[in-house]
Amino acid sequence: MEKVLAEIKDKLVSADDNTEITSRTLRPLYPNTTLRVPFNWSTCLQNISLSGLQNSSFFKKEIGTFDSSGNPTIIIDTIKMNNYNQYNNLCKNVLRQ
């Protein structure tokens, strides 16, 4: 899935949106630190590829679980959960347009 999204990304994301989103930084340890990392398309597409797998045993064991509203209830790996949430929130908005 990640490979397919990478191949068609430029058809889904305008140059202006790409410039705007790649200028952003994310906080993988949020809210525990001010550490910020640059946006990365590969990481973004990897996290988008996980969408829909939240109920799989892999996701629950490696990342965590969500309630019916999409809020994390159990966090197994803080960095993975934060990356998943932040990248999905950023990228879904850009890719939907």
C-alpha positions in Angstrom: 0.0 0.0 0.0 2.8 2.4 0.9 4.5 1.8 -2.4 1.3 2.4 -4.4 0.6 5.6 -2.5 4.2 6.8 -3.1 3.8 6.2 -6.9 0.6 8.3 -7.1 1.3 10.9 -4.4 2.2 13.6 -6.9 -1.2 13.1 -8.6 -3.0 13.4 -5.2 -1.1 16.3 -3.6 -0.7 19.7 -5.3 2.7 21.3 -5.4 1.4 24.0 -3.0 0.1 21.4 -0.5 3.3 19.5 -0.8 5.3 22.6 0.1 3.1 23.4 3.0 3.0 20.0 4.5 6.8 19.3 4.1 7.5 22.5 6.0 5.8 21.1 9.1 7.4 19.3 12.0 5.9 16.6 14.2 6.2 15.8 17.9 6.8 12.0 18.2 6.9 12.2 22.0 4.0 14.6 22.3 3.1 15.8 24.9 6.1 14.7 26.9 8.8 16.8 25.1 9.4 19.7 22.8 11.4 17.4 20.4 10.3 18.1 16.9 11.1 16.1 13.7 10.6 17.1 10.1 7.7 15.8 8.1 8.6 12.8 6.0 6.5 11.5 3.1 7.7 7.9 3.5 6.7 7.8 7.2 3.4 9.5 6.3 2.5 6.9 3.7 3.6 4.1 6.0 1.2 5.4 8.7 -1.6 6.0 6.3 -1.2 2.4 5.2 -2.0 1.3 8.8 -5.4 3.0 8.6 -8.1 0.4 8.9 -5.9 -2.0 10.8 -6.6 -0.5 14.2 -8.5 -3.6 15.2 -5.9 -6.0 14.1 -3.9 -7.9 16.7 -0.6 -6.5 15.3 -1.8 -2.9 15.7 -3.2 -3.5 19.2 0.1 -5.3 20.3 2.5 -2.8 18.7 0.8 0.5 18.8 -2.4 0.5 21.0 -6.1 0.6 20.9 -8.8 3.3 20.3 -12.3 4.0 21.6 -15.3 4.3 19.3 -14.5 8.0 18.9 -11.0 7.3 17.6 -9.2 8.4 20.8 -6.4 6.2 22.1 -7.4 4.1 25.1 -4.3 2.0 25.5 -0.9 3.1 24.2 1.7 0.4 23.8 4.3 2.5 22.0 4.0 6.3 22.5 6.1 7.2 19.5 4.3 4.9 17.1 0.9 6.1 18.4 1.8 9.7 18.1 3.4 9.3 14.6 0.3 7.4 13.5 -2.1 10.1 14.8 -0.1 13.1 13.7 0.7 11.8 10.2 -2.8 10.6 9.6 -4.3 13.9 10.7 -1.9 15.9 8.5 -2.0 13.7 5.4 -5.7 12.7 5.3 -6.5 16.4 5.0 -4.1 16.9 2.1 -4.9 13.7 0.3 -8.7 14.2 0.5 -8.7 17.4 -1.5 
